[in-house]
Amino acid sequence: MGDLETILQQGELFDGLSAEELQSIAAICREKRLRAGETITRQGEEGDELFIVCEGAVEVSLTVPGPDSSARAVVHLGRGQIFGEMALVDQGPRSATVRSTADNTLLQAMGRQEFMDLCERNHHLGYVVMRNMAADLSFKLRHRNLTGR
């Protein structure tokens, strides 16, 4: 199993997929290398890719509308963590800005259309990933509603 497949296997989004299905996911990913400070996604812009952090780190920040509309860091993500997953489900605007915080950050990008095509060829893969994504988004929404943030 390659390094990317190992990273995918450790991620909650791909929990329950076979080694062959993980290889199928890895096959549609494209490598992106970044320097510290480079913007990967911008809040409000259209997005059509999910990203997997393979090396380095990224910072997710939000700008909340209002009198003090400055961006605030929400979370830092590292190896094996995923962001941009909502882009696989809808064509809505990005919910946050994400920037690389380390030189030589390595991401793998998975496009929406390639993912949808893969799901059409393998319904089990699509079901498992969407089920895991729904559980994760449900947890995040519930946590947000309970904490008021």
Summary of the structure (lengths in Angstrom):
residues: 149
radius of gyration: 15.5
end to end distance: 39.5
largest distance: 50.7
contacts: 441
relative contact order: 0.23
helix: 40%
strand: 30%
